[in-house]
Amino acid sequence: MAKYKIEIDRDTCIGDQLCCSEAPNTFDIDDEGIAIVTNPEGDDPETILAAAQGCPVDCIYLTDAETGEKVWPEE
């Protein structure tokens, strides 16, 4: 089971591709130039968190899959 539930705000994403560089087995860019999740377990949880934290527009939302607690972005 994946550690995180990963959501991407498609209206906010600017297609920077940093997430793809940081966690290439989890994120990709679709035909519209927007980030997508290809495999929520593709990279280790620390790498996925680093990718979300590196997003310049904070459009990647991580929720703990077990507890439902919001992990990123911080409030």
PDB file of N, CA, C and O in Angstrom:
ATOM      1  N   MET A   1       0.829  -1.175   0.000  1.00  0.00           N
ATOM      2  CA  MET A   1       0.000   0.000   0.000  1.00  0.00           C
ATOM      3  C   MET A   1       0.886   1.255   0.000  1.00  0.00           C
ATOM      4  O   MET A   1       1.898   1.312   0.698  1.00  0.00           O
ATOM      5  N   ALA A   2       0.499   2.228  -0.771  1.00  0.00           N
ATOM      6  CA  ALA A   2       1.256   3.470  -0.862  1.00  0.00           C
ATOM      7  C   ALA A   2       1.182   4.219   0.468  1.00  0.00           C
ATOM      8  O   ALA A   2       0.156   4.191   1.146  1.00  0.00           O
ATOM      9  N   LYS A   3       2.271   4.883   0.833  1.00  0.00           N
ATOM     10  CA  LYS A   3       2.292   5.676   2.064  1.00  0.00           C
ATOM     11  C   LYS A   3       1.442   6.929   1.919  1.00  0.00           C
ATOM     12  O   LYS A   3       0.801   7.371   2.873  1.00  0.00           O
ATOM     13  N   TYR A   4       1.441   7.506   0.698  1.00  0.00           N
ATOM     14  CA  TYR A   4       0.723   8.753   0.475  1.00  0.00           C
ATOM     15  C   TYR A   4      -0.383   8.607  -0.552  1.00  0.00           C
ATOM     16  O   TYR A   4      -0.263   7.867  -1.529  1.00  0.00           O
ATOM     17  N   LYS A   5      -1.458   9.331  -0.305  1.00  0.00           N
ATOM     18  CA  LYS A   5      -2.441   9.594  -1.349  1.00  0.00           C
ATOM     19  C   LYS A   5      -1.933  10.887  -1.992  1.00  0.00           C
ATOM     20  O   LYS A   5      -1.744  11.891  -1.306  1.00  0.00           O
ATOM     21  N   ILE A   6      -1.716  10.861  -3.294  1.00  0.00           N
ATOM     22  CA  ILE A   6      -1.134  12.001  -4.001  1.00  0.00           C
ATOM     23  C   ILE A   6      -2.180  12.619  -4.904  1.00  0.00           C
ATOM     24  O   ILE A   6      -2.799  11.933  -5.719  1.00  0.00           O
ATOM     25  N   GLU A   7      -2.373  13.919  -4.754  1.00  0.00           N
ATOM     26  CA  GLU A   7      -3.282  14.659  -5.625  1.00  0.00           C
ATOM     27  C   GLU A   7      -2.523  15.827  -6.237  1.00  0.00           C
ATOM     28  O   GLU A   7      -1.653  16.424  -5.602  1.00  0.00           O
ATOM     29  N   ILE A   8      -2.864  16.140  -7.472  1.00  0.00           N
ATOM     30  CA  ILE A   8      -2.243  17.268  -8.164  1.00  0.00           C
ATOM     31  C   ILE A   8      -3.338  18.241  -8.567  1.00  0.00           C
ATOM     32  O   ILE A   8      -4.324  17.861  -9.199  1.00  0.00           O
ATOM     33  N   ASP A   9      -3.154  19.487  -8.199  1.00  0.00           N
ATOM     34  CA  ASP A   9      -4.084  20.540  -8.602  1.00  0.00           C
ATOM     35  C   ASP A   9      -3.731  20.937 -10.034  1.00  0.00           C
ATOM     36  O   ASP A   9      -2.786  21.692 -10.263  1.00  0.00           O
ATOM     37  N   ARG A  10      -4.487  20.430 -10.977  1.00  0.00           N
ATOM     38  CA  ARG A  10      -4.190  20.635 -12.395  1.00  0.00           C
ATOM     39  C   ARG A  10      -4.333  22.098 -12.811  1.00  0.00           C
ATOM     40  O   ARG A  10      -3.699  22.528 -13.776  1.00  0.00           O
ATOM     41  N   ASP A  11      -5.153  22.865 -12.100  1.00  0.00           N
ATOM     42  CA  ASP A  11      -5.319  24.277 -12.434  1.00  0.00           C
ATOM     43  C   ASP A  11      -4.121  25.112 -11.995  1.00  0.00           C
ATOM     44  O   ASP A  11      -3.867  26.181 -12.549  1.00  0.00           O
ATOM     45  N   THR A  12      -3.386  24.620 -10.995  1.00  0.00           N
ATOM     46  CA  THR A  12      -2.237  25.350 -10.463  1.00  0.00           C
ATOM     47  C   THR A  12      -0.924  24.910 -11.106  1.00  0.00           C
ATOM     48  O   THR A  12       0.001  25.712 -11.228  1.00  0.00           O
ATOM     49  N   CYS A  13      -0.834  23.649 -11.517  1.00  0.00           N
ATOM     50  CA  CYS A  13       0.403  23.102 -12.088  1.00  0.00           C
ATOM     51  C   CYS A  13       0.852  23.917 -13.298  1.00  0.00           C
ATOM     52  O   CYS A  13       0.055  24.237 -14.180  1.00  0.00           O
ATOM     53  N   ILE A  14       2.155  24.248 -13.322  1.00  0.00           N
ATOM     54  CA  ILE A  14       2.727  25.005 -14.442  1.00  0.00           C
ATOM     55  C   ILE A  14       3.616  24.129 -15.333  1.00  0.00           C
ATOM     56  O   ILE A  14       4.250  24.624 -16.264  1.00  0.00           O
ATOM     57  N   GLY A  15       3.655  22.831 -15.042  1.00  0.00           N
ATOM     58  CA  GLY A  15       4.435  21.914 -15.872  1.00  0.00           C
ATOM     59  C   GLY A  15       5.931  22.105 -15.741  1.00  0.00           C
ATOM     60  O   GLY A  15       6.667  21.872 -16.700  1.00  0.00           O
ATOM     61  N   ASP A  16       6.393  22.521 -14.584  1.00  0.00           N
ATOM     62  CA  ASP A  16       7.813  22.769 -14.324  1.00  0.00           C
ATOM     63  C   ASP A  16       8.661  21.505 -14.464  1.00  0.00           C
ATOM     64  O   ASP A  16       9.840  21.590 -14.809  1.00  0.00           O
ATOM     65  N   GLN A  17       8.085  20.351 -14.203  1.00  0.00           N
ATOM     66  CA  GLN A  17       8.692  19.030 -14.311  1.00  0.00           C
ATOM     67  C   GLN A  17       9.692  18.705 -13.215  1.00  0.00           C
ATOM     68  O   GLN A  17      10.387  17.693 -13.302  1.00  0.00           O
ATOM     69  N   LEU A  18       9.783  19.541 -12.180  1.00  0.00           N
ATOM     70  CA  LEU A  18      10.683  19.228 -11.084  1.00  0.00           C
ATOM     71  C   LEU A  18      10.270  17.930 -10.409  1.00  0.00           C
ATOM     72  O   LEU A  18      11.121  17.134 -10.011  1.00  0.00           O
ATOM     73  N   CYS A  19       8.962  17.715 -10.280  1.00  0.00           N
ATOM     74  CA  CYS A  19       8.488  16.474  -9.657  1.00  0.00           C
ATOM     75  C   CYS A  19       8.962  15.255 -10.440  1.00  0.00           C
ATOM     76  O   CYS A  19       9.307  14.227  -9.858  1.00  0.00           O
ATOM     77  N   CYS A  20       8.975  15.379 -11.763  1.00  0.00           N
ATOM     78  CA  CYS A  20       9.425  14.280 -12.623  1.00  0.00           C
ATOM     79  C   CYS A  20      10.923  14.031 -12.462  1.00  0.00           C
ATOM     80  O   CYS A  20      11.381  12.890 -12.526  1.00  0.00           O
ATOM     81  N   SER A  21      11.675  15.097 -12.253  1.00  0.00           N
ATOM     82  CA  SER A  21      13.117  14.968 -12.052  1.00  0.00           C
ATOM     83  C   SER A  21      13.419  14.343 -10.693  1.00  0.00           C
ATOM     84  O   SER A  21      14.307  13.500 -10.569  1.00  0.00           O
ATOM     85  N   GLU A  22      12.669  14.769  -9.677  1.00  0.00           N
ATOM     86  CA  GLU A  22      12.890  14.278  -8.308  1.00  0.00           C
ATOM     87  C   GLU A  22      12.385  12.847  -8.115  1.00  0.00           C
ATOM     88  O   GLU A  22      13.053  12.033  -7.477  1.00  0.00           O
ATOM     89  N   ALA A  23      11.222  12.544  -8.658  1.00  0.00           N
ATOM     90  CA  ALA A  23      10.590  11.234  -8.454  1.00  0.00           C
ATOM     91  C   ALA A  23      10.067  10.709  -9.798  1.00  0.00           C
ATOM     92  O   ALA A  23       8.857  10.664 -10.017  1.00  0.00           O
ATOM     93  N   PRO A  24      10.971  10.316 -10.691  1.00  0.00           N
ATOM     94  CA  PRO A  24      10.576   9.936 -12.051  1.00  0.00           C
ATOM     95  C   PRO A  24       9.734   8.674 -12.157  1.00  0.00           C
ATOM     96  O   PRO A  24       9.088   8.447 -13.181  1.00  0.00           O
ATOM     97  N   ASN A  25       9.731   7.855 -11.122  1.00  0.00           N
ATOM     98  CA  ASN A  25       8.925   6.634 -11.157  1.00  0.00           C
ATOM     99  C   ASN A  25       7.522   6.854 -10.602  1.00  0.00           C
ATOM    100  O   ASN A  25       6.694   5.942 -10.599  1.00  0.00           O
ATOM    101  N   THR A  26       7.262   8.077 -10.131  1.00  0.00           N
ATOM    102  CA  THR A  26       5.964   8.417  -9.560  1.00  0.00           C
ATOM    103  C   THR A  26       5.213   9.425 -10.416  1.00  0.00           C
ATOM    104  O   THR A  26       4.001   9.312 -10.599  1.00  0.00           O
ATOM    105  N   PHE A  27       5.940  10.420 -10.946  1.00  0.00           N
ATOM    106  CA  PHE A  27       5.316  11.517 -11.687  1.00  0.00           C
ATOM    107  C   PHE A  27       5.740  11.529 -13.152  1.00  0.00           C
ATOM    108  O   PHE A  27       6.823  11.065 -13.507  1.00  0.00           O
ATOM    109  N   ASP A  28       4.865  12.066 -13.987  1.00  0.00           N
ATOM    110  CA  ASP A  28       5.147  12.285 -15.404  1.00  0.00           C
ATOM    111  C   ASP A  28       4.351  13.513 -15.826  1.00  0.00           C
ATOM    112  O   ASP A  28       3.580  14.066 -15.042  1.00  0.00           O
ATOM    113  N   ILE A  29       4.544  13.929 -17.058  1.00  0.00           N
ATOM    114  CA  ILE A  29       3.814  15.056 -17.624  1.00  0.00           C
ATOM    115  C   ILE A  29       2.894  14.512 -18.715  1.00  0.00           C
ATOM    116  O   ILE A  29       3.319  13.721 -19.556  1.00  0.00           O
ATOM    117  N   ASP A  30       1.633  14.939 -18.695  1.00  0.00           N
ATOM    118  CA  ASP A  30       0.685  14.458 -19.701  1.00  0.00           C
ATOM    119  C   ASP A  30       0.773  15.288 -20.982  1.00  0.00           C
ATOM    120  O   ASP A  30       1.619  16.175 -21.103  1.00  0.00           O
ATOM    121  N   ASP A  31      -0.100  14.993 -21.923  1.00  0.00           N
ATOM    122  CA  ASP A  31      -0.096  15.671 -23.225  1.00  0.00           C
ATOM    123  C   ASP A  31      -0.427  17.158 -23.129  1.00  0.00           C
ATOM    124  O   ASP A  31      -0.147  17.918 -24.056  1.00  0.00           O
ATOM    125  N   GLU A  32      -1.019  17.571 -22.013  1.00  0.00           N
ATOM    126  CA  GLU A  32      -1.365  18.980 -21.800  1.00  0.00           C
ATOM    127  C   GLU A  32      -0.269  19.729 -21.053  1.00  0.00           C
ATOM    128  O   GLU A  32      -0.417  20.914 -20.756  1.00  0.00           O
ATOM    129  N   GLY A  33       0.845  19.036 -20.746  1.00  0.00           N
ATOM    130  CA  GLY A  33       1.950  19.665 -20.034  1.00  0.00           C
ATOM    131  C   GLY A  33       1.718  19.798 -18.544  1.00  0.00           C
ATOM    132  O   GLY A  33       2.326  20.643 -17.887  1.00  0.00           O
ATOM    133  N   ILE A  34       0.838  18.963 -18.007  1.00  0.00           N
ATOM    134  CA  ILE A  34       0.487  18.996 -16.590  1.00  0.00           C
ATOM    135  C   ILE A  34       0.975  17.709 -15.924  1.00  0.00           C
ATOM    136  O   ILE A  34       0.926  16.628 -16.512  1.00  0.00           O
ATOM    137  N   ALA A  35       1.447  17.850 -14.680  1.00  0.00           N
ATOM    138  CA  ALA A  35       1.938  16.686 -13.937  1.00  0.00           C
ATOM    139  C   ALA A  35       0.813  15.698 -13.656  1.00  0.00           C
ATOM    140  O   ALA A  35      -0.330  16.082 -13.405  1.00  0.00           O
ATOM    141  N   ILE A  36       1.162  14.427 -13.703  1.00  0.00           N
ATOM    142  CA  ILE A  36       0.255  13.339 -13.353  1.00  0.00           C
ATOM    143  C   ILE A  36       1.000  12.332 -12.482  1.00  0.00           C
ATOM    144  O   ILE A  36       2.230  12.277 -12.491  1.00  0.00           O
ATOM    145  N   VAL A  37       0.246  11.545 -11.737  1.00  0.00           N
ATOM    146  CA  VAL A  37       0.816  10.464 -10.951  1.00  0.00           C
ATOM    147  C   VAL A  37       0.706   9.189 -11.781  1.00  0.00           C
ATOM    148  O   VAL A  37      -0.389   8.766 -12.151  1.00  0.00           O
ATOM    149  N   THR A  38       1.843   8.594 -12.062  1.00  0.00           N
ATOM    150  CA  THR A  38       1.838   7.349 -12.829  1.00  0.00           C
ATOM    151  C   THR A  38       1.890   6.117 -11.928  1.00  0.00           C
ATOM    152  O   THR A  38       1.391   5.052 -12.289  1.00  0.00           O
ATOM    153  N   ASN A  39       2.502   6.275 -10.748  1.00  0.00           N
ATOM    154  CA  ASN A  39       2.605   5.164  -9.812  1.00  0.00           C
ATOM    155  C   ASN A  39       2.841   5.734  -8.414  1.00  0.00           C
ATOM    156  O   ASN A  39       3.947   6.194  -8.128  1.00  0.00           O
ATOM    157  N   PRO A  40       1.839   5.718  -7.537  1.00  0.00           N
ATOM    158  CA  PRO A  40       2.004   6.302  -6.208  1.00  0.00           C
ATOM    159  C   PRO A  40       3.039   5.588  -5.336  1.00  0.00           C
ATOM    160  O   PRO A  40       3.420   6.094  -4.281  1.00  0.00           O
ATOM    161  N   GLU A  41       3.490   4.421  -5.774  1.00  0.00           N
ATOM    162  CA  GLU A  41       4.524   3.681  -5.049  1.00  0.00           C
ATOM    163  C   GLU A  41       5.803   3.573  -5.868  1.00  0.00           C
ATOM    164  O   GLU A  41       6.663   2.744  -5.569  1.00  0.00           O
ATOM    165  N   GLY A  42       5.935   4.408  -6.904  1.00  0.00           N
ATOM    166  CA  GLY A  42       7.077   4.309  -7.805  1.00  0.00           C
ATOM    167  C   GLY A  42       8.404   4.679  -7.189  1.00  0.00           C
ATOM    168  O   GLY A  42       9.440   4.123  -7.556  1.00  0.00           O
ATOM    169  N   ASP A  43       8.384   5.608  -6.259  1.00  0.00           N
ATOM    170  CA  ASP A  43       9.594   6.031  -5.562  1.00  0.00           C
ATOM    171  C   ASP A  43       9.351   5.897  -4.067  1.00  0.00           C
ATOM    172  O   ASP A  43       8.210   5.745  -3.629  1.00  0.00           O
ATOM    173  N   ASP A  44      10.431   5.953  -3.279  1.00  0.00           N
ATOM    174  CA  ASP A  44      10.258   5.827  -1.834  1.00  0.00           C
ATOM    175  C   ASP A  44       9.558   7.076  -1.290  1.00  0.00           C
ATOM    176  O   ASP A  44       9.625   8.139  -1.907  1.00  0.00           O
ATOM    177  N   PRO A  45       8.889   6.955  -0.144  1.00  0.00           N
ATOM    178  CA  PRO A  45       8.117   8.073   0.406  1.00  0.00           C
ATOM    179  C   PRO A  45       8.919   9.362   0.603  1.00  0.00           C
ATOM    180  O   PRO A  45       8.392  10.455   0.395  1.00  0.00           O
ATOM    181  N   GLU A  46      10.174   9.242   0.996  1.00  0.00           N
ATOM    182  CA  GLU A  46      10.996  10.428   1.209  1.00  0.00           C
ATOM    183  C   GLU A  46      11.235  11.167  -0.105  1.00  0.00           C
ATOM    184  O   GLU A  46      11.258  12.398  -0.132  1.00  0.00           O
ATOM    185  N   THR A  47      11.409  10.431  -1.179  1.00  0.00           N
ATOM    186  CA  THR A  47      11.625  11.022  -2.497  1.00  0.00           C
ATOM    187  C   THR A  47      10.354  11.709  -2.988  1.00  0.00           C
ATOM    188  O   THR A  47      10.414  12.801  -3.551  1.00  0.00           O
ATOM    189  N   ILE A  48       9.217  11.076  -2.776  1.00  0.00           N
ATOM    190  CA  ILE A  48       7.934  11.666  -3.172  1.00  0.00           C
ATOM    191  C   ILE A  48       7.682  12.952  -2.389  1.00  0.00           C
ATOM    192  O   ILE A  48       7.234  13.947  -2.958  1.00  0.00           O
ATOM    193  N   LEU A  49       7.969  12.936  -1.085  1.00  0.00           N
ATOM    194  CA  LEU A  49       7.806  14.138  -0.274  1.00  0.00           C
ATOM    195  C   LEU A  49       8.729  15.247  -0.769  1.00  0.00           C
ATOM    196  O   LEU A  49       8.306  16.398  -0.866  1.00  0.00           O
ATOM    197  N   ALA A  50       9.969  14.926  -1.081  1.00  0.00           N
ATOM    198  CA  ALA A  50      10.919  15.925  -1.587  1.00  0.00           C
ATOM    199  C   ALA A  50      10.432  16.522  -2.901  1.00  0.00           C
ATOM    200  O   ALA A  50      10.578  17.723  -3.132  1.00  0.00           O
ATOM    201  N   ALA A  51       9.856  15.691  -3.759  1.00  0.00           N
ATOM    202  CA  ALA A  51       9.321  16.178  -5.037  1.00  0.00           C
ATOM    203  C   ALA A  51       8.172  17.153  -4.794  1.00  0.00           C
ATOM    204  O   ALA A  51       8.096  18.202  -5.434  1.00  0.00           O
ATOM    205  N   ALA A  52       7.281  16.804  -3.871  1.00  0.00           N
ATOM    206  CA  ALA A  52       6.150  17.687  -3.560  1.00  0.00           C
ATOM    207  C   ALA A  52       6.647  18.994  -2.950  1.00  0.00           C
ATOM    208  O   ALA A  52       6.148  20.066  -3.293  1.00  0.00           O
ATOM    209  N   GLN A  53       7.606  18.916  -2.068  1.00  0.00           N
ATOM    210  CA  GLN A  53       8.147  20.107  -1.424  1.00  0.00           C
ATOM    211  C   GLN A  53       8.893  21.001  -2.411  1.00  0.00           C
ATOM    212  O   GLN A  53       8.968  22.214  -2.215  1.00  0.00           O
ATOM    213  N   GLY A  54       9.440  20.412  -3.461  1.00  0.00           N
ATOM    214  CA  GLY A  54      10.182  21.183  -4.448  1.00  0.00           C
ATOM    215  C   GLY A  54       9.314  21.863  -5.490  1.00  0.00           C
ATOM    216  O   GLY A  54       9.794  22.718  -6.234  1.00  0.00           O
ATOM    217  N   CYS A  55       8.046  21.493  -5.553  1.00  0.00           N
ATOM    218  CA  CYS A  55       7.147  22.082  -6.537  1.00  0.00           C
ATOM    219  C   CYS A  55       7.072  23.601  -6.330  1.00  0.00           C
ATOM    220  O   CYS A  55       6.751  24.059  -5.233  1.00  0.00           O
ATOM    221  N   PRO A  56       7.367  24.382  -7.375  1.00  0.00           N
ATOM    222  CA  PRO A  56       7.404  25.836  -7.206  1.00  0.00           C
ATOM    223  C   PRO A  56       6.036  26.478  -6.949  1.00  0.00           C
ATOM    224  O   PRO A  56       5.967  27.615  -6.483  1.00  0.00           O
ATOM    225  N   VAL A  57       4.957  25.763  -7.246  1.00  0.00           N
ATOM    226  CA  VAL A  57       3.620  26.322  -7.018  1.00  0.00           C
ATOM    227  C   VAL A  57       2.805  25.505  -6.003  1.00  0.00           C
ATOM    228  O   VAL A  57       1.601  25.719  -5.854  1.00  0.00           O
ATOM    229  N   ASP A  58       3.463  24.573  -5.310  1.00  0.00           N
ATOM    230  CA  ASP A  58       2.807  23.747  -4.280  1.00  0.00           C
ATOM    231  C   ASP A  58       1.487  23.149  -4.745  1.00  0.00           C
ATOM    232  O   ASP A  58       0.480  23.241  -4.044  1.00  0.00           O
ATOM    233  N   CYS A  59       1.489  22.536  -5.928  1.00  0.00           N
ATOM    234  CA  CYS A  59       0.252  21.944  -6.446  1.00  0.00           C
ATOM    235  C   CYS A  59       0.146  20.442  -6.186  1.00  0.00           C
ATOM    236  O   CYS A  59      -0.820  19.804  -6.604  1.00  0.00           O
ATOM    237  N   ILE A  60       1.144  19.876  -5.494  1.00  0.00           N
ATOM    238  CA  ILE A  60       1.110  18.454  -5.167  1.00  0.00           C
ATOM    239  C   ILE A  60       0.714  18.315  -3.711  1.00  0.00           C
ATOM    240  O   ILE A  60       1.404  18.807  -2.819  1.00  0.00           O
ATOM    241  N   TYR A  61      -0.404  17.642  -3.477  1.00  0.00           N
ATOM    242  CA  TYR A  61      -0.925  17.464  -2.130  1.00  0.00           C
ATOM    243  C   TYR A  61      -0.708  16.019  -1.699  1.00  0.00           C
ATOM    244  O   TYR A  61      -1.090  15.083  -2.401  1.00  0.00           O
ATOM    245  N   LEU A  62      -0.089  15.856  -0.536  1.00  0.00           N
ATOM    246  CA  LEU A  62       0.159  14.527   0.012  1.00  0.00           C
ATOM    247  C   LEU A  62      -0.658  14.345   1.284  1.00  0.00           C
ATOM    248  O   LEU A  62      -0.657  15.199   2.170  1.00  0.00           O
ATOM    249  N   THR A  63      -1.352  13.222   1.354  1.00  0.00           N
ATOM    250  CA  THR A  63      -2.118  12.836   2.527  1.00  0.00           C
ATOM    251  C   THR A  63      -1.632  11.467   2.960  1.00  0.00           C
ATOM    252  O   THR A  63      -1.423  10.590   2.122  1.00  0.00           O
ATOM    253  N   ASP A  64      -1.451  11.273   4.251  1.00  0.00           N
ATOM    254  CA  ASP A  64      -1.057   9.968   4.764  1.00  0.00           C
ATOM    255  C   ASP A  64      -2.167   8.984   4.428  1.00  0.00           C
ATOM    256  O   ASP A  64      -3.303   9.161   4.868  1.00  0.00           O
ATOM    257  N   ALA A  65      -1.857   7.960   3.663  1.00  0.00           N
ATOM    258  CA  ALA A  65      -2.869   7.011   3.186  1.00  0.00           C
ATOM    259  C   ALA A  65      -3.512   6.223   4.332  1.00  0.00           C
ATOM    260  O   ALA A  65      -4.647   5.762   4.216  1.00  0.00           O
ATOM    261  N   GLU A  66      -2.787   6.076   5.420  1.00  0.00           N
ATOM    262  CA  GLU A  66      -3.307   5.291   6.538  1.00  0.00           C
ATOM    263  C   GLU A  66      -4.183   6.124   7.464  1.00  0.00           C
ATOM    264  O   GLU A  66      -5.254   5.681   7.879  1.00  0.00           O
ATOM    265  N   THR A  67      -3.728   7.333   7.788  1.00  0.00           N
ATOM    266  CA  THR A  67      -4.430   8.150   8.792  1.00  0.00           C
ATOM    267  C   THR A  67      -5.325   9.223   8.176  1.00  0.00           C
ATOM    268  O   THR A  67      -6.224   9.737   8.842  1.00  0.00           O
ATOM    269  N   GLY A  68      -5.084   9.565   6.906  1.00  0.00           N
ATOM    270  CA  GLY A  68      -5.834  10.636   6.270  1.00  0.00           C
ATOM    271  C   GLY A  68      -5.322  12.020   6.633  1.00  0.00           C
ATOM    272  O   GLY A  68      -5.913  13.028   6.242  1.00  0.00           O
ATOM    273  N   GLU A  69      -4.221  12.072   7.382  1.00  0.00           N
ATOM    274  CA  GLU A  69      -3.647  13.342   7.818  1.00  0.00           C
ATOM    275  C   GLU A  69      -2.896  14.021   6.667  1.00  0.00           C
ATOM    276  O   GLU A  69      -2.144  13.383   5.930  1.00  0.00           O
ATOM    277  N   LYS A  70      -3.119  15.318   6.537  1.00  0.00           N
ATOM    278  CA  LYS A  70      -2.441  16.096   5.495  1.00  0.00           C
ATOM    279  C   LYS A  70      -0.954  16.173   5.844  1.00  0.00           C
ATOM    280  O   LYS A  70      -0.580  16.508   6.968  1.00  0.00           O
ATOM    281  N   VAL A  71      -0.112  15.855   4.848  1.00  0.00           N
ATOM    282  CA  VAL A  71       1.338  15.875   5.039  1.00  0.00           C
ATOM    283  C   VAL A  71       1.965  17.090   4.360  1.00  0.00           C
ATOM    284  O   VAL A  71       2.838  17.744   4.931  1.00  0.00           O
ATOM    285  N   TRP A  72       1.520  17.388   3.141  1.00  0.00           N
ATOM    286  CA  TRP A  72       2.057  18.514   2.366  1.00  0.00           C
ATOM    287  C   TRP A  72       0.994  19.081   1.465  1.00  0.00           C
ATOM    288  O   TRP A  72       0.198  18.305   0.937  1.00  0.00           O
ATOM    289  N   PRO A  73       0.922  20.355   1.253  1.00  0.00           N
ATOM    290  CA  PRO A  73       1.749  21.405   1.866  1.00  0.00           C
ATOM    291  C   PRO A  73       1.329  21.669   3.302  1.00  0.00           C
ATOM    292  O   PRO A  73       0.197  21.413   3.711  1.00  0.00           O
ATOM    293  N   GLU A  74       2.286  22.189   4.044  1.00  0.00           N
ATOM    294  CA  GLU A  74       2.022  22.522   5.446  1.00  0.00           C
ATOM    295  C   GLU A  74       1.132  23.747   5.497  1.00  0.00           C
ATOM    296  O   GLU A  74       1.141  24.580   4.591  1.00  0.00           O
ATOM    297  N   GLU A  75       0.382  23.840   6.543  1.00  0.00           N
ATOM    298  CA  GLU A  75      -0.525  24.992   6.712  1.00  0.00           C
ATOM    299  C   GLU A  75       0.234  26.173   7.273  1.00  0.00           C
ATOM    300  O   GLU A  75      -0.349  27.236   7.487  1.00  0.00           O
TER     301      GLU A  75
END
